[in-house]
């Protein structure tokens, strides 16, 4: 969505940095980002409602930021030095999905939300929305970034993590409990981002499904696939 439009500006900013990384393989950057991102999620998961826990949230947020920076570095690095490969693209998408799920589950399982079931639902809907983008790329050849993008979701998650840490240090308590079936979940920045991720994933799935349907239908009309009965008639 909004942050995806900043992709070209981000690559312009990175250009001076890329000059010093000519000997670094893009896949190495991709692999390094994975454990850093997982450690960031685990720091959030194990943080408690104390000053020490708030500092763990800050540390986890910084690790997630570091993982995101590295994730935004491997692609430009590959393009700058002519190291673009299908395997690199596949690996990058795979690790993106792994970290998406890890971060949502870690936030949901923390003491600030306390509901792994909600986390699994939010992670599933998030992955479903992401799947529509990558599947459209596989079938139609063009990536679909519409909807609630990964960048938007991750930035909001980082903001929620830091806000929660700040609230602990300043003595700001939860804003009550959610109504209905969510009445066991406190209202705070981290629980709100889990719900946003869930509804955002569903909305992204619907938006990307409709967009992919229009694009793929157009391709089918312009360049139909060969049909089995036609092949038999040709023989």
N, C-alpha and C positions, 0 to 999 in steps of 0.2 A: 504494500500500500504506500503510505507516504515516504517511509524511509527507503524503500526500494528505488525511489526516484533519485536518491543521492548516491547511487552506485558509481556513476561516472565521476562525480566530484571526489568520492573516496579514492578512486584509482589515481586521480591527479595528485592527491595529497601523498599517496604512497610512492609515487614515482621516484623521489629522491632516495627513499629507503630501499627500494628494490635494487638500486644501483650497487648497494653493498652486499647483496645476497645472490650474486651471480653463480656462486658455487653450491647453493642450497637447493636441494630437490623440492619441488612443490609438495610431493607426497610426504616428505619428512615433516613439513609444517603441518600437514593434515593430521599425521599421527601424533605429533606433540600436543595438538589442541585437544585431542580426545581425553587423555588422563587429566589434563588441567581442568577441563570442563567437568569431569566426573568428581574430582576433588572439591570443586566449587559447590556442586550439588550436595555432596556428603557433608560439607561444612554447614550448609543451610539445614539439612535434615537433622543433624545432631546438636544444633544450637538450642539453648534453653532460654527461658524468659528471665535473664539476668544480665548484668553488665558484661560479664564474660561472654554470654551467649550473643549479646548485641555485637560484640567485637568479632565473634565468629561469623555473624551475618555479614559484617563489613568485609571480612577476609574472603568469604564465599562469593560475595558479589564481585570483588576484585578479580578472583580467579575466573569467574564466568565472563567478565569483561575481557580478560586476557585471552580466553578461549575464542571469544567472538572476534577479537582483533586478528588472531592467527587464522581463523576461518575466513576472514576477509582478505587475507594476504596470499593464500596459496593460489587462487585463481589468477589474480594480476601477475604474480610471479611466473606462473606457467605461460601466460600470454606474452609477457615481456621477453622471455628467453626462448620461446618456441618449444616449450615442453608440454604443450597441451596434449593430453591423452584421454582415451575413453575410460581407462582404468582410474585415472585421477579424478575424473568427473564422477564416476560411480562411487569411488571411495569417499569423496567429499559429501555427496548426497546421503550415503549410508550413515556416516558419522554425524551429520546434521540431524538425522532422524533419531539416532541413539541419544544424542544430547538433549534434543527436544523432550523426549520421554523422560529421561533421567531428571531434568530440571523440574518438570511439572510434578513428577512423583515425589521428589525430595521436598519440594515446597508443600505439597499436600500432606505428606507424612510427618512434617515437622509439628512441634507442639503448638504452633501458631495457627494451624488448620486442623490437623489431627484426623484426617479422613482419607485413607489410601484408596477407598472405593471411588470417591469423587475424583481423586487423582488419576486412577485408571480410566475413568470415563473421559476426563479432560484430555489425557494423553492420547486415547484412541481417536477422539474427534480431531485433535490436532494432527495426528498422523494421517487421518483420512483426508483432511484438507490438503496436506502436503502431497499425498499420493496423487491427488487429482492434477497437481501441477506437473509432477514428474511423468505421470502417465500420458498427459497431453503432449509433453515433449517427446516421449517415446513413439507415440502414434502419429502426431501431426508435425513433429520436428521443431516446434516452437514452445518455449517455456511460458507457462501461465502464472503471472505473479499477482493476479487480482485477489481481492479479499484481504483477510487479516494475515499479513505476511509474517515470516519467521523473525525478521528484524524488528518489526513493531512489537511482537509478542515478547521477544527477549529483552528489549529495552524497557518495556513496562514491567517485566519481572524483576529486572535489576533495580529499577526505581522502587518497586514494592519491597524488595529485600532491604535496601538502604533505609527506606522510610520506617520500616519495622524496627531496625536497629536504633534509629534516631528516637523513635517513640519510647523505646525501653529506657534510653538514657535520660530522656526528658520527663518520664513519668506519665506519658499519655497511654491510657488504657484502651482496651477494645471498645468498639462502638456498639455493644450489645451482641445479640445473636441473630442469625438469619431466621426467617420464618419458615413454617411448614416442615417439609422433610429434612431441611437443612438446619433445624433448630438446635443442633448440637455443635454447630460450627460458629466460632466467633467472627464478628465482622472486623476485619483489619486489612491492611494493604495486601498481605499475602493471600488471604482467602479470597479477596476480590479478584486478584489476578488469575487465580485458578478458575473461577467462574467465567471471567472474560475469555480465558483460553478455551474453555469448553464451548461457549456460545460462538466465539470467534472461529473455532475450528469447524463447527457446523455451518456457519454462514459462508466460510471460505469454500467448503465442499460444494454447497449449492451454487455459489457464484461461478466457481471454476468448472463445475459440471455443465452448467448452461453454456458458458463460453466455449468449452471444448466441444460440446454438441454442435454448436453453430459452425465452428472452424472445421471440425472433422467432416461434417455433412457437406460443407462447401468443397473440401478436397475430394470427397467421394463423388460428387457430381462432376467435377472437372477432370478427375483421373480415377475412374472406377477400377476396383481390383478385378483381376481375371477370375471368372467363375468356373467351377468344376465342369458344369454341363457344356460351357462354351469350349473348354479344352477338349472334351470328348467329341464335340461336333467338328472341331478343326482336324482331329485325327481321322 
